[in-house]
Amino acid sequence: MCDVVIIGAGLGGMSAAYEIKAALGAAHRVTVVGEGRQFSFTPSNPWVGIGWRQPADVQIDAASALGRHDIAFVDSPASAVHPAENRVLLQDGRELKYDYLVIATGPRLAFDEIPGLGPLDGYTQSVCTTPHATTAWHAYQDFLKAPGPVVIGAAQGASCFGPAYEFAMILDTDLRRRKLRDRVPMTFVTPEPYIGHMGLGGVGDSKGLLEKELRQRHIKWITNARIDQVEPGLMHVSEHDTRGQVLQTHALPFVYSMVIPAFTGVAAVRSVEGLVNPRGFVLIDKHQRNPAFPNIFSAGVCVAIPPVEATAVPTGAPKTGFMIESMVSALTANIKAAIDGTPAIAEATWNAVCLADMGDSGAAFVAIPQIPPRNVTWAKEGKWVHLAKVAFEKYYMRKIRSGNTEPVYEKYVMKAIGIERLKPGTQPGRQ
């Protein structure tokens, strides 16, 4: 009998648990290590931050869901990984031995890299976790009593730009519905070299699409932006040229601000030589396997992916849900191959497929593969994207509750935008 330990109970960790258990069966043990008992559907957090969802709407008791499929759950997070000894130390002092380890922790949120950033010791909000989004909602309720300037965006080194765009436009929609939009000047701040870059070098005409949306919503923007410091009610931003030289500085007043931070690897793995890169992200080969420790696999935001291209202000490459599901399927097949004594051959298809809600509309982006040059680059907008994302939330929550191993992103998201099967030269058919 082999012991497979999965660190992380998010999109990657829960999917990995179900797929690995289904592949290995009762002959092998699967254990998930979570930080608390709750699974959160992270893509819905911007809605939580505006009060369009309650935390209970986007959370599921992970222990109960996993237990129904004979998967053990430990609700004490990992404090250290010792690959040479095949063991994981937990924060409560216990340790777990493993034959195979899957690291799916998600990231550490690097608020500390910018003075005054973040919801705990700083002055900005976040929607990176459901608790953070809940705090953002409480702050938003206070803001509604005395509205004023708003600054939304992403910090230098960020690799997750979609939620920043979503939050800005959902906030705009909510304020218009409340008849308060005319009292709220809004500025979008981003390290991207242009609006719609998204860490991907752009997708189709994402630049034109998102610039148009921001203009129509009267949201000003600053690109090539580095947040230098945040004070109570004031954000200091340096705007750079294409060579990285400072063009001008901005002192942006705000009553409310939400900023996506840069990410690093989590503390449990960040200092393990051979396992991670200098930022603490897990090094993997094309089979999702760590080169130094071949019984360790990884999937999700915690894996090391180089930037798509160099930018004047640092930006990272995103890891989307579709990509994460593909990573999980590949590592599941390769763990089974290792147990069966056969070579690892499965590889993930690193494609970016995103549904971005805009409150009263939405935008869909497809990049196949994620890193240029691409077979498919496509961006479209419309009310149907908003409706598709609402439906997709229900599908994915149902998957986690039931333990379904179907590739939800491929089955539902690709179908929603008109791609039934991915073949060379395939283009989405739905407009």
Secondary structure by P-SEA (a helix, b strand, c coil): cbbbbbccccaaaaaaaaaaaaaccccbbbbbbbcccccccccaaaaaaaccccccccccaaaaaaaaacbbbbccccccccccccbbbccccbbbbbcbbbbccccccccccccccccccccccccccaaaaaaaaaaaaaaaacccbbbbbccccccccaaaaaaaaaaaaaaaaacccccbbbbbbcccccccccccccccaaaaaaaaaaaaaccccccccccccccccbbbbbbbcccccccccccccccbbbbbbbbbcccccccccccccccccccccccccccccccccccccccccccccccccbbbbbbcaaaaaaaaaaaaaaaaaaaacccccccccbbbbbbbbccccbbbbbbcccccccccccccccaaaaaaaaaaaaaaaaaaaaccccccccccccccccccccccccccccc
